[in-house]
Amino acid sequence: KVASFYMTYTGSSEWKDRIFTGVVEQAARDHFVVSDPKNGKWYLLPSIYLDFIVFDEEINYKVI
């Protein structure tokens, strides 16, 4: 699923607020792996900097 990850990196003037858009490849408790099909890059995004996620389509989400 394509999603936009809104991240805030406190203490960094260069990376203060960033938005990463791409396909969720894997997710764990402390990070997400996202691939961007537009530029071919892959990102490992630590959950500690995550503010929220916006999906472009309906998701199938189950609370465990």
C-alpha positions as semicolon CSV with decimal commas, in nm:
position;residue;x (nm);y (nm);z (nm)
1;K;0,000;0,000;0,000
2;V;0,121;0,349;-0,082
3;A;0,146;0,578;0,220
4;S;0,294;0,910;0,327
5;F;0,503;0,902;0,646
6;Y;0,519;1,232;0,833
7;M;0,837;1,241;1,040
8;T;0,984;1,499;1,281
9;Y;1,354;1,487;1,363
10;T;1,393;1,706;1,671
11;G;1,730;1,866;1,716
12;S;1,814;1,864;1,344
13;S;1,799;2,185;1,142
14;E;1,841;2,002;0,809
15;W;1,588;1,721;0,872
16;K;1,338;1,898;1,100
17;D;1,016;1,783;0,927
18;R;1,014;1,535;0,638
19;I;0,750;1,344;0,443
20;F;0,842;1,011;0,286
21;T;0,599;0,859;0,036
22;G;0,617;0,502;-0,081
23;V;0,509;0,141;-0,042
24;V;0,526;-0,022;0,299
25;E;0,754;-0,321;0,245
26;Q;0,797;-0,428;0,608
27;A;0,703;-0,296;0,949
28;A;0,821;-0,384;1,298
29;R;0,766;-0,241;1,641
30;D;1,044;0,016;1,608
31;H;1,079;0,087;1,234
32;F;0,926;0,079;0,884
33;V;1,086;-0,014;0,553
34;V;0,946;0,194;0,268
35;S;1,029;0,181;-0,104
36;D;0,963;0,477;-0,331
37;P;0,868;0,348;-0,679
38;K;0,918;0,696;-0,830
39;N;1,289;0,719;-0,752
40;G;1,381;0,358;-0,669
41;K;1,506;0,446;-0,319
42;W;1,440;0,245;-0,005
43;Y;1,406;0,401;0,340
44;L;1,440;0,258;0,690
45;L;1,232;0,490;0,907
46;P;1,262;0,466;1,288
47;S;0,920;0,477;1,457
48;I;1,048;0,713;1,727
49;Y;1,037;1,001;1,471
50;L;0,699;0,908;1,324
51;D;0,414;1,158;1,372
52;F;0,146;0,992;1,158
53;I;0,083;0,797;0,837
54;V;-0,164;0,877;0,558
55;F;-0,267;0,594;0,324
56;D;-0,390;0,660;-0,030
57;E;-0,634;0,369;-0,015
58;E;-0,825;0,161;0,237
59;I;-0,610;-0,056;0,461
60;N;-0,681;-0,388;0,629
61;Y;-0,579;-0,325;0,989
62;K;-0,625;-0,569;1,276
63;V;-0,547;-0,486;1,637
64;I;-0,374;-0,775;1,809
